[in-house]
């Protein structure tokens, strides 16, 4: 409804006492009121995680426990003959008790109460703003005295501090808050208390507020003139915010719709920039999960691993700089490492047993590829390989079972030659890690990487067995090697340990690796110099070209959204768990229905497979239209086509390309549809109740 028409005569406009409600009258919030309480619940969850019983490790559970604390204190106040009022500091004390947090000493207890109070005040400053029309209403009336009158759990001086923050405190000569006297407007007893305290007649009192019961009906029942202030637009926005508070995905969708930025003039691919904005939620959700888990796990520092870590660290630092959580987060820094640069240094011996950490991933490998994986020059070992009847270039299936390979690893001359190289790599990697502040003196650190099995984390953990390294990943595939005890791992997205976590998304991860990659090149090793440790890198020109043409603009699109995301996360107390489902839908869309730029970028890329394969792999297309059409008629041709598609790796990306000739696109699309239909039919025939 609209506000009532303004009073027309001087008598109607004048009063001895004019009081104004505060919330949704003088001040409004950009969020549901309980979002402020949820913000504190998130703080308590993340910073007292280990002290909380498992059943209480949810911000929503903690919010309900706070509401229960308020209910209990209100009931106790009523039992003393007052209204159901309470101070926020008393709420915190009861809340901690109900949450099951046991504090050992009074200073610790006082510290957390003070912190919660400071955080709530800061959050109310952040989310509140002055109503756009209330000053006009205030100027309508001539009053001997103007005061604020609020049903709230902050002391009057604290509420005035908030009003002063918004530069409206000087509107009021004084104010009364319900918790200070134990009486409220809902019962009407606060009005009676005010009249008795000031010696003011109810007829000489005019009250302005939004609540139809507490501010209007209750005031009128006590003979007070009222002004029901309920502007249409502000009220409808409030109702929408309150609805979206319980519809987190709807809230997130609304936030996303507000993120439309023009591509910078120097963008080479505005399409890539646009999709960076559109898909930013996936990466924001992951980094927010890292931010939250690092606090829960009480790590001392986060290390973001190259190459994807360059991009993830930018997101982390931007969210932190824009105070996404509203309280201190763990420091983060970049660690220039790779599988290639850490595997050899992590080997405890040159043996078949140690090499199984590699061969479980690459069961077919030449000795030349093995040496390149170890960061060694294959030519330096060619003579020794020949002595055992081996060549550098011939692939060996199951090398751990091959007699010549076994003899090579058992040869003491081989060990005497290789072990010093491995020790040198170990020493220089230790020196680099120490230069970055990573040492065994720390108790617990966090490792951040894209995934997929966390082998770099394993390598580092084996080198620092007394240091716990907690790994945070976008996704985790099934582990093929024994996991170091000091290297626990967590995934924001799919995790093969949980079959219900959309693990099919892990079947195609190269496109997401490409989009999160950096242009700095792959770390190949380290060297000790007089000035410190030199980081050796390898940059592929083709890879750099794709990054400049597509990936850089995609990442700029993501980064452009971060201030808005940080604001939404802070104001609405959004958690990583709120973002996870819509984030995984973006991931699926990215893989199953990719835009043209993504397919074109992917198939122009040389994929770095130096670790394991020993070089770069070209994912380019080598299919003819006749080979595809023949697959519909002849089984051998069909087998060859399937093998070709498997080598390509990502058919959906191939089909998205605008430069794909129609004579290839059309039969491939038809073949894909037929193949998927046949797979569905086979699945249906195997389903329970489908017959024999």
Secondary structure, DSSP 8 states (H G I E B T S, - for coil): --------SHHHHEEEEEEE-TBTTTEEESS-HHHHHHHHHHHHHHHSGGGS-GGG-SHHHHHHHHHHHHHHHHHHHHHTTS-S---HHHHHHHHHHHHT---SSHHHHHHHHHHHHHHHHHHHHHHEEE-SSHHHHHHH-EEEEEEEEE--SS-HHHHHHHHHHTT-GGG-SEEEEHHHHT--TTTSHHHHHHHHHHT--GGGEEEEES-IIIIIIHHHHTT-EEEE---HHHHHHHHHHHHHHS-HHHHHHHHHHT------TT-S-HHHHHHHHHTHHHHHHHHHHHHHHHHHTT-S-EEEETTHHHHHHHHHHHHHHTTSSSS----EEEE---HHHHHHHH-SSSSHHHHHHHHTT-SEE-HHHHHHHTT--GGGGHHHHHHTT--SSS-EETGGG-HHHHHHHH-HHHHHHHHHHHHHHHHHHHHHHHHTT--TTSSEEEEEE--SS-HHHHHHHHH-TTSEEEEEES-B----S---TT--EEESS-BTTSTTS-GGGGG--HHHHHHH--SS-EEEEEEEETTEEEEEEE--HHHHHHIIIIIHHHHHHHHHTHHHHHHHHHHHT--HHHHHHHHHHHHHHHHHS--HHHHHHHTT-EEEETTTTSEEEE------HHHHHHTTT-HHHHHHHHHHHHHH--HHHHHH-TTS-HHHHHHHHHHHHHHHHHHHHHHHHHSTTS--
